[in-house]
């Protein structure tokens, strides 16, 4: 039977801890007891963990042997800020698919109220990514960066820098997603990119690609694009 995986909040030598709400879920909802074993991810490594003690705010594990785990693909997703329920959905599903980093950013057509409130949502997005990582049995959650502006996205480094564009009709994402290793993928906001933004991407050396002939919602495009990329890189 596959052991459930947890990402440690603290680690000290061969001891790992879950604390706060993280521990409370294991203690109250799953009714964990001393002696039970789980997989514990800490510092990029997964080890077998045996529970030593349980309280509402703290669960402590004794760490044992290392457990084999799949490598993380080096994919960065630059995701324009969209309605927060849809943003959370995209972050959760892209985390499950294996994204290494998500960079939320403000595009020209990002709603002004969402842009103003986005900074206060980052910690929530990080919690969502952590929970999705445990569910997906990842070694670590993706990095969720602080909100940035488009000019910061244009400067992101990567061997392949791809902007998804509904204006592109001749080059598909699948054609270019298998070239090189470190990939950065930019997804636009509700309403799409402006012509000026697409020109800025082109001038910065980004490759415009399309997912297909249909127009997708931003969160659907992000998830579909990640699925395509991961099918090429894993």
C-alpha positions as CSV (number, residue, x, y, z in Angstrom):
1,X,0.0,0.0,0.0
2,X,1.3,3.4,-0.9
3,X,2.2,5.5,2.1
4,X,0.8,9.1,2.3
5,X,3.4,11.8,1.8
6,X,3.9,14.9,4.0
7,X,6.2,17.8,3.5
8,X,8.0,18.7,6.7
9,X,7.6,22.1,8.2
10,X,10.8,21.7,10.3
11,X,13.7,19.2,10.2
12,X,16.5,18.7,12.7
13,X,18.9,15.9,12.1
14,X,16.9,12.7,11.8
15,X,13.7,14.3,13.2
16,X,11.0,16.1,11.2
17,X,8.0,18.0,12.4
18,X,4.6,19.1,11.1
19,X,3.3,22.1,13.0
20,X,0.2,24.3,13.3
21,X,-2.7,23.5,11.0
22,X,-0.6,21.0,9.1
23,X,-0.2,18.9,12.2
24,X,-3.8,19.4,13.2
25,X,-5.1,17.8,10.0
26,X,-2.9,14.7,10.6
27,X,-3.8,14.6,14.3
28,X,-7.6,15.3,14.3
29,X,-8.8,14.4,10.8
30,X,-6.6,11.3,10.1
31,X,-6.3,10.4,13.8
32,X,-2.6,9.6,13.5
33,X,-0.9,7.7,16.3
34,X,2.7,7.0,17.4
35,X,4.3,4.3,15.4
36,X,2.5,4.9,12.1
37,X,4.7,5.4,9.1
38,X,4.5,8.0,6.3
39,X,6.8,9.3,3.6
40,X,8.3,12.6,4.7
41,X,9.7,15.1,2.2
42,X,12.4,17.5,3.5
43,X,15.2,19.4,1.9
44,X,14.5,17.8,-1.5
45,X,14.7,14.2,-0.2
46,X,11.9,11.8,0.7
47,X,12.5,9.5,3.7
48,X,10.4,7.0,5.6
49,X,9.1,8.6,8.8
50,X,7.7,6.9,11.9
51,X,5.6,9.0,14.2
52,X,7.1,9.6,17.6
53,X,4.5,11.9,19.1
54,X,1.2,13.6,18.2
55,X,-0.5,16.7,19.5
56,X,-2.9,19.1,17.9
57,X,-0.1,21.6,17.0
58,X,2.8,19.3,16.5
59,X,3.6,15.8,15.0
60,X,7.1,14.6,15.3
61,X,8.7,11.9,13.1
62,X,11.8,9.8,13.3
63,X,13.3,9.7,9.8
64,X,14.6,6.5,8.3
65,X,15.7,5.3,4.9
66,X,15.5,7.4,1.8
67,X,12.6,6.7,-0.6
68,X,13.1,6.8,-4.3
69,X,11.2,9.7,-6.0
70,X,10.8,11.2,-9.4
71,X,12.8,14.2,-10.4
72,X,11.1,17.6,-10.8
73,X,10.9,19.0,-14.3
74,X,12.4,22.5,-14.5
75,X,9.3,24.3,-15.8
76,X,8.4,27.9,-14.7
77,X,4.9,29.1,-15.3
78,X,4.4,32.8,-15.5
79,X,0.7,33.2,-14.9
80,X,-1.2,36.4,-15.3
81,X,-3.5,37.2,-12.3
82,X,-7.1,36.1,-13.0
83,X,-10.2,35.8,-10.9
84,X,-8.9,34.3,-7.6
85,X,-11.1,31.1,-7.7
86,X,-9.8,30.3,-11.1
87,X,-6.2,31.3,-10.2
88,X,-6.3,28.9,-7.3
89,X,-7.6,26.1,-9.5
90,X,-4.8,26.7,-12.0
91,X,-2.1,26.7,-9.2
92,X,-3.5,23.5,-7.7
93,X,-3.6,21.6,-11.0
94,X,-0.3,22.8,-12.4
95,X,1.3,21.8,-9.1
96,X,-0.1,18.3,-9.5
97,X,1.2,18.2,-13.0
98,X,4.8,19.0,-11.8
99,X,5.5,22.8,-12.3
100,X,8.7,23.8,-10.5
101,X,7.9,27.6,-10.1
102,X,4.8,29.8,-10.6
103,X,5.3,33.6,-11.1
104,X,2.0,35.5,-10.7
105,X,2.1,38.8,-12.6
106,X,0.1,41.8,-13.6
107,X,-0.7,42.1,-17.3
108,X,-2.2,45.1,-19.1
109,X,-5.7,43.5,-19.0
110,X,-5.5,42.3,-15.5
111,X,-8.5,43.6,-13.5
112,X,-7.2,46.5,-11.3
113,X,-9.0,45.3,-8.2
114,X,-7.4,41.8,-8.6
115,X,-4.0,43.3,-9.2
116,X,-4.3,45.4,-6.0
117,X,-5.4,42.4,-3.9
118,X,-3.1,39.8,-5.3
119,X,-0.2,40.5,-2.9
120,X,-2.4,39.4,0.0
121,X,-3.2,36.1,-1.7
122,X,0.3,34.8,-2.2
123,X,0.5,33.0,1.1
124,X,-2.8,31.3,0.4
125,X,-1.5,30.2,-3.0
126,X,1.5,28.8,-1.3
127,X,-0.6,26.8,1.0
128,X,-2.7,25.5,-1.9
129,X,0.5,24.5,-3.7
130,X,1.8,22.7,-0.6
131,X,-1.4,20.7,-0.2
132,X,-1.5,19.8,-3.8
133,X,2.2,18.7,-3.6
134,X,1.4,16.3,-0.8
135,X,-1.6,14.9,-2.6
136,X,0.5,14.4,-5.8
137,X,3.4,12.9,-3.8
138,X,5.9,15.5,-4.8
139,X,9.3,16.0,-3.1
140,X,8.7,19.7,-2.6
141,X,6.0,22.3,-3.5
142,X,6.7,24.6,-6.4
143,X,8.0,28.0,-5.5
144,X,5.2,30.6,-5.7
145,X,6.9,33.9,-6.3
146,X,5.6,37.3,-5.1
147,X,3.5,39.1,-7.7
148,X,5.6,40.9,-10.3
149,X,5.0,43.1,-13.4
150,X,5.3,42.1,-17.1
151,X,8.7,43.6,-17.4
152,X,10.0,41.2,-14.7
153,X,8.4,38.3,-16.6
154,X,10.1,39.3,-19.9
155,X,13.5,39.0,-18.1
156,X,12.9,35.5,-16.7
157,X,15.8,33.2,-17.7
158,X,15.3,29.9,-19.5
159,X,16.6,27.8,-22.4
160,X,13.1,27.9,-23.9
161,X,10.9,30.9,-23.2
162,X,7.4,30.4,-24.7
163,X,4.4,32.7,-24.7
164,X,1.0,31.2,-25.4
165,X,-0.8,33.4,-27.9
166,X,-4.1,33.0,-29.6
167,X,-2.8,35.1,-32.4
168,X,-0.2,32.4,-33.3
169,X,-1.6,29.9,-35.8
170,X,1.5,28.2,-37.4
171,X,3.6,27.0,-34.4
172,X,2.1,24.7,-31.8
173,X,3.3,24.3,-28.2
174,X,4.0,20.6,-28.7
175,X,6.4,21.4,-31.6
176,X,8.8,23.5,-29.4
177,X,8.3,22.1,-25.9
178,X,10.7,19.3,-26.2
179,X,13.7,21.5,-27.2
180,X,16.2,22.1,-24.4
181,X,15.6,21.6,-20.7
182,X,14.7,24.7,-18.6
183,X,11.4,26.0,-19.9
184,X,9.5,29.2,-19.0
185,X,5.9,29.4,-20.1
186,X,3.8,32.6,-20.1
187,X,0.0,32.5,-19.9
188,X,-2.0,35.7,-20.4
189,X,-5.0,37.2,-18.5
190,X,-8.7,37.0,-19.1
191,X,-9.2,39.0,-22.3
192,X,-5.8,38.0,-23.7
193,X,-2.6,39.8,-24.4
194,X,-2.4,43.2,-26.0
195,X,-0.5,43.7,-29.3
196,X,2.0,45.7,-27.4
197,X,2.6,42.9,-24.9
198,X,3.1,40.3,-27.7
199,X,5.5,42.7,-29.4
200,X,7.5,43.1,-26.1
201,X,7.7,39.3,-25.8
202,X,9.0,39.0,-29.3
203,X,11.6,41.7,-28.8
204,X,12.8,39.9,-25.6
205,X,13.3,36.7,-27.6
206,X,10.3,34.7,-26.5
207,X,8.7,32.2,-28.9
208,X,5.0,32.6,-29.5
209,X,3.0,29.3,-29.8
210,X,-0.5,28.1,-29.8
211,X,-2.4,25.2,-28.1
212,X,-4.9,24.7,-30.8
213,X,-7.7,26.4,-32.8
214,X,-10.0,27.0,-29.9
215,X,-9.9,29.9,-27.4
216,X,-9.5,28.6,-23.9
217,X,-10.0,30.3,-20.5
218,X,-6.8,31.4,-18.9
219,X,-6.9,28.7,-16.2
220,X,-7.7,26.0,-18.8
221,X,-4.9,27.2,-21.0
222,X,-2.4,27.0,-18.1
223,X,-3.4,23.4,-17.2
224,X,-3.5,22.2,-20.8
225,X,-0.2,23.8,-21.6
226,X,1.4,22.2,-18.5
227,X,0.1,18.8,-19.5
228,X,1.6,19.2,-23.0
229,X,4.9,20.3,-21.7
230,X,5.1,17.6,-19.1
231,X,4.3,14.9,-21.7
232,X,7.4,16.1,-23.6
233,X,9.8,16.5,-20.7
234,X,9.1,13.3,-18.6
